[in-house]
Amino acid sequence: MYNRLMSYRRGYTDAFLKGVDEFVSYACQEMNLSNGKIRCPCPKFKNLKFFHFEEVKVYLYKKGFIPKY
């Protein structure tokens, strides 16, 4: 979940992509969705702001997860 980028070439690790998909799936099922939005656990928003799940994926791809999430 924290090992985001491949060290030997461009791109994201398979484990990171799988972790993002699993997180978003879980968040959409378990959390009380407000207009289809979930909290964003990226370092910029620190789980404080709500966004549509596709936007959360983009932020996670760009910034990763906050430490110890």
C-alpha positions, 0 to 999 in steps of 0.5 A: 500500500505504501510501496507506490512506485517501481524503482527500476522503471516508470509506473506503479507497483501492482501491489499499490494499484491493488491496494488502492482498488481494495481501499476504494471498494471497502470504503464505498461498501462500509462507509456512509456515503454522502452523495457518492463521496468518501474520505481521501487518505492522501497526505494532502487531505489527511482523511478530512475531505470527501471526494467522489471515489474516482477523484480519491483514486487520482489523489492516491495515485499522485500522492499515496496514502498518509503514513500509518494509515 
